[in-house]
């Protein structure tokens, strides 16, 4: 690996560190590699003697965060357990409510569609008695049936969205409070 | 060696390497590596911490057409070495206490 490639990889590995800190770090390694080359080593040799960018990051994080990481982790997991158990009824209630709303949408739109079809069919009987009333009934039936089917289609889309939302919530929930 | 202990030793070694005059990363590594196992990735955070603690100062100087960072020890840094040497007497006492006699299981 060349010096340039190494520094590029190092930069990638340190993407979460502040730009100022990253710049200092790259300067440090650039200087070390140049000094190794001045010492009579080839560029490839100089780079190969260095630790991997991942190990460098580990050493950096291990030294700069050292003893203060443990208590915060413990604290978070305690909060995690409390949050997890407290939120269970709310999350369940939310999911059940959304499910009921979605189902009611489907049923009511299906009902509109069915009533439309019945009105449409029965209009043929009315044609025998009064043409105008029959025509009106035919129109009303067609309108209701189409409206019903459109509503059914809309409810299906709504259901799909709800399902997606469930999955997202559960995923987020597990990622935040999981691992206990 | 225990990590905390080793870290402390490296700090003192880095400071000691600078008592003979200002130095730069690569030279510090070469000067202390015969005594304690150290790599570039462990030296960097230690330099950073010593700088933050006021034990070192740094400046850039041109060398072979590029900039090289030099470190110099401060009075604070020298004080750390004295403290370490003074503590050593009591550490030897502790060592002697721990190592004397046989270690039994009961």
Interface residues (C-beta under 8 A of the other chain):
Chain A: X25 X27 X28 X29 X31 X32 X34 X35 X36 X38 X39 X50 X51 X55 X56 X59 X60 X62 X63 X64
Chain B: X7 X24 X25 X26 X27 X29 X39 X40 X41 X42 X44 X45 X46 X48 X49 X64 X66 X67 X68 X69
